[in-house]
Amino acid sequence: MEPHTYPDETLVTVNATPTEGYRFSHWEGPVADSQEASTTVYMDQDREITAVFLPQYRLVVEFEPPGAEASIALAPAGPYDENTTVTLLATGHDGWTFSHWEGAVNDANSPQTTLLIGSADATVIAVFAPPIRVTATASPSVGGTIATMTR
């Protein structure tokens, strides 16, 4: 970036705006608040400042089979910094049961597990077993009723 010239004793506002896939981390140099993306620089001499941006990574969770009636809770929610540990919790609905995870999770057989985000986007697959159902009919339909019980 080309240097800008300002009169002596001027307070200049600077704004750091990350591009997609990055987040603002901090300023290096003599700014009023190094942790805020929008801050000021007091111009009583030549100044050099740097906005530091960090890459952000995504975690994609897929379901197997597609259409499984289930949900996944992630804590924290993304996007993620490198070396962030994410807790995943898989919950089946309407008779669907959790089977296992596929991907770089800590415990592939537990519905609640963790994953360490590295230096790239990550994908995991939550595998669910469909409900097992029985369909009972009476023949002829007027011949009687059917009741099911679980033991």
C-alpha positions, 0 to 999 in steps of 0.5 A: 500500500502506498504511504499517505501523508497527513499534517502534523498532530492529525488523528487518522482513523484506520480500518482493517477489513478481512477478505473471505476466509480470514479474520482480523487478529490485531494491529502491530505498531502505534495504534490507539487500540491494537485489538480493534479493526477500526482504530486511530493513529496519532500522526506526530511523526512517520508511522508504520502499522500492520493489520494482521489477518488470520486464516479461517477454516470450515468444518463440513458435516455430512450425513450418511445416508443422505436424508437421515433424520438427525442433527449435529451440534457444534461448539464452538460454531465456525468458522475456526482458527487453526488449532481450534478444538470443536466438540461435535454431538450427533443426535438421531431423530424419529428412530434413527440411531447414531452409528459412527463418525468417518473423518479425523475425530477423536472417538469415532464410535461416540455420538459426542466427540472432538475434532482438532481443526488443522490448517485446512477445511475439514469434513466429517461424516455422521453415519446413522442407522435407519429405524427398524419398523414392523408393519402389521396388517390383518387379513381380512382387515375386518377379521381382527386387530393387531397390537405390538409390544416391546419386551 
